[in-house]
């Protein structure tokens, strides 16, 4: 059995890079979605979670948007700490694989398909418009947060585990 752990090194940069993902209506009994997010600073994993939502989402876009909002709250908390020690680098980046959730975060348009999404999640728009954070598109197969929401094939699981072990270096290199 291979031992795994979290390794911390002095970060080259104090910019937060995060990934968020949701498996829409995952629970067969309640049809609630399961979300997962990872937050890193300079390649060091500092926060992660996986949880089933308390409410049912009516679309995959809404479920993904809820996870982006939850991730943005975590990033804002980390930004407040970094601001206190004068090491904040903006914007914080959040990777998301749902184009609709990215659109909702970046645009203030509301129509009959999105007006049901509670205002508690729309603060993410301020997060983006205040230049505190930026949401970027990531391909589903490259989204490491998948390992917290769905059963991935063994090879892909090992790739994602390698990315976590190495501070998401491949992702950070693509963003630079």
Residue pairs with C-beta under 8 A, 6 or more apart in sequence:
4 161
4 165
6 44
6 45
7 44
7 165
8 44
9 43
9 44
9 167
10 42
11 41
11 42
11 43
11 44
12 42
12 43
13 42
13 89
14 41
14 42
14 82
14 87
14 88
14 89
15 41
15 42
15 89
15 90
15 91
15 92
15 93
16 39
16 40
16 41
16 75
16 78
16 79
16 82
16 92
16 93
17 39
17 40
17 92
17 93
17 95
17 168
17 171
17 172
17 175
18 37
18 38
18 39
18 40
18 71
18 74
18 75
18 92
18 93
18 94
18 95
19 37
19 38
19 71
19 94
19 95
19 96
19 138
19 143
19 144
19 145
19 168
19 171
20 35
20 36
20 37
20 64
20 67
20 68
20 70
20 71
20 94
20 95
20 96
20 145
21 35
21 36
21 37
21 64
21 67
21 96
21 97
21 143
21 145
21 146
21 148
21 149
22 33
22 34
22 35
22 36
22 60
22 63
22 64
22 66
22 67
22 98
22 149
23 33
23 34
23 35
23 149
23 150
24 33
24 57
24 59
24 60
24 63
24 64
25 31
25 32
25 33
25 56
25 57
25 63
26 32
26 33
26 34
26 52
26 149
26 150
27 33
27 34
27 52
30 52
30 56
31 56
32 52
32 53
32 54
32 55
32 56
32 57
33 52
33 53
33 56
33 57
33 63
33 66
34 50
34 51
34 52
34 53
34 148
34 149
35 49
35 50
35 51
35 53
35 63
35 66
35 67
35 70
35 149
36 48
36 49
36 50
36 67
36 145
36 146
36 147
36 148
36 149
37 47
37 48
37 49
37 67
37 70
37 71
37 74
37 145
37 148
38 45
38 47
38 48
38 144
38 145
38 148
38 164
38 168
39 45
39 46
39 47
39 48
39 71
39 74
39 75
39 78
40 46
40 167
40 168
41 78
41 82
42 167
43 166
43 167
43 168
43 169
43 172
44 167
45 164
45 167
45 168
46 78
47 74
47 78
48 148
49 70
49 74
50 148
50 149
53 63
53 66
57 63
57 66
58 116
59 100
59 113
60 98
60 100
61 98
61 100
61 101
61 104
61 114
62 114
62 116
62 117
64 96
64 97
64 98
64 100
64 101
65 98
65 100
65 101
65 104
65 105
65 117
65 121
65 124
66 121
67 96
67 101
68 94
68 96
68 101
68 102
68 105
68 124
68 135
69 120
69 121
69 122
69 123
69 124
71 94
72 94
72 123
72 124
72 127
72 133
75 92
75 94
75 127
75 132
75 133
76 127
76 132
76 133
78 92
79 88
79 90
79 92
79 132
82 88
82 89
90 131
90 132
90 133
91 131
91 132
91 133
91 134
92 132
92 133
92 134
93 133
93 134
93 135
93 136
93 175
94 133
94 134
94 135
94 136
95 135
95 136
95 137
95 138
95 143
95 145
95 171
96 102
96 105
96 135
96 136
96 137
96 138
97 137
97 138
97 139
97 140
97 143
99 137
101 135
102 135
102 136
102 137
104 114
104 117
104 124
104 125
105 124
105 125
105 127
105 128
105 135
106 125
106 128
106 135
107 125
108 125
124 135
126 132
127 133
128 134
128 135
136 175
138 171
140 146
141 156
142 171
144 160
144 163
144 164
144 168
144 171
146 152
146 156
146 160
147 157
147 160
147 161
152 160
163 169
163 170
163 171
